[in-house]
Structure formats: C-alpha cells, structure tokens
Amino acid sequence: MAGKEHLSVEHKDQIGCQAFEIDADDRIAVVSGKHNKFIGYLKIATAKGVTHEFGNENSKNSTTPFMFDIETNEQPSVLFGALDKIGNY
C-alpha cells in the first residue's frame, strides 16, 4: 500500500514521520502504550534505558494500557505503525 493511502483524503497533509535508531550494542526491551480503537500512544524502551515516545498519552484512543516485553534472545526486526496525532479517530 502506498504511503498515506490508509488515511482519508482530508488528513493526508497532517501526517508527519518520526524515526529513531538503536545503538548496535543495544536492543528493544519493551514496547508499551495505550489503545482504544487504535493505538494512541506508543513507548519503546531499549535495554540501555533509552526511550522513544509517540502519540498522545491522553487522547481518546489512549485508554487501555498494553505492554510487550522482549526477552534477551528475541530479536524483532521491524516495528512499523502510525499514530493519530490529530486526534480525530
């Protein structure tokens, strides 16, 4: 699917992109956040304690907490998603 094609036409110009890199000697340890119909808030923490936060922790789609812990021997290769920054969903 082409980028931004999952959104309604009137919201395409309101999309931003945020990326991060993890040091070669670090790893993703916890992926947590809050959701409702969609994920409204996402927090990624590395084993070294570096955190990256996305979305709005207090949006209407940030009502139910979730957490995925990732063991030392597990190696996720890709995390991809979109968050509702504008708060309409």
N, C-alpha and C positions, 0 to 999 in steps of 0.2 A: 504494500500500500504506500503510495507516495506520501511524503511528509505533509502533515496538517490535514490530510484528507479524511481523517476520522472526526473532524470538527465541523460544526455548522458554519456556513459561509460567513456569517456576520462576526465570527470570533477568530478567524484566521489571522488577522492583523494584531491580535492581542497576545500571541504566543511568543515566548522567549525560550532560550536554550541555556542550560547551565550544565557544565561538565566538570568532572574532577578526576584526578589521577591519584593512585595509591603507590607509595614507595615500593620498590622491588622487594624489600625485606619486611613488608607489612602485608596484611590481608584484611578482608572484610570479616568482621566478627559478629556483628548484629545488624539486622535490618528491622526497624520498628517504625511505628507510625500510628495514624488513626484513619478510620474509614467510615463511611456510611453507605451510600450507593456507589461511590468511587473513593479512591484514596485521596484524602485532602491534605495529609501531612505525612512526610516520609523523612526518617532519620537513619543515616548509615554511619556506623561506628567501626573503626578499624581496631585491630588487636593492640595497636600502639596508643589508642585513645583519641585519635583524630576523628572528629565528627563532621558530617555534612548534612544540612537540613534543607528541605524543600517543601514548598506549600505553606499552608496556614494552619497552625495547630488549633485555631479556634473557629474554623469555617464550619458550615453546616454539614460538610462531608468529613468532618474530623470528630466523630462522636464515639466510635468504638475502637479501643486500642488493639493493636496486634504486634507480634514480635516473632521474628525468625532468628534463632541463634545458629551460628555456623561453626561447626567443630573444626579443630585444627587440621584434620585430614580431609575436610571437604573444601573444594575449590570452585566456587561459582565463577563462571567465565564472563557472564554478561548480566547486567541489571539495566532494564530499559523501562521507561514509563513516561507518563505525562500527568501533571497535576493541574487542578483547576485553580489557577492563580486569580482569575477574575471573579470567582465565587458564584457563578450562575447555575451550577449543576448540583 
